[in-house]
Every structure is written in C-alpha cells, then in structure tokens.
C-alpha cells in the first residue's frame, strides 16, 4: 500500500488510524489483549516497511508513524499493562539503534 500511495504521510496515517480504530473497538468491548495486539501489529508493520525504505521519500513518513505508534503503545501499556512498560521502552531503544 505504501509504495502505491502518492502521499506517503497520508498512507501511513490511514494505516495507523485503521489499526487504532480497531484497537479502540476492542477496548470498548473489554478485549484488552486484542486491542494491544492491534497496536503491536501496526507498529511492527511500520518497522518492516521502514527497513526497506532507508533511502526513499517514504522513510520520514514511516519514521513519524513509528513515533505515533510507539506513543500509542506506551499509553496503552501505562493504562492496561504497566508491567510491560520497561520491556516496551527497551524494545523501542533497540529499534532506534537498529534503524
């Protein structure tokens, strides 16, 4: 999808919004694990994409998206999985160093 969209920032936003809306639906249904899975899935999908885009115009859009998905995961974990915050922060630092 990212490769075929004219505006990379718009493509990233659409993907993030879709996953976050699904996560919100799961939260309203009290399906916390499913909500967390969706937030992780969108973050992981952006990580996969950015690995292939280091020298493209899409890189900045994906990097910005990763920041947003990390923030959403952090807020989710603070509220629903506080025991996993340290693991999430360590993962994010490792991702930044790898990128």
Buried (B, 14 or more C-beta within 10 A) or exposed (E): EBEEBEEBBEBBBBBBEEBBEBBEEBBEEEBBEBBBBBBBBBBEBBBEBBEEBEEBEBBBBBBBBBEBBBEBBBEBBEEEBEEBEEEBEEBBEEBEEEE
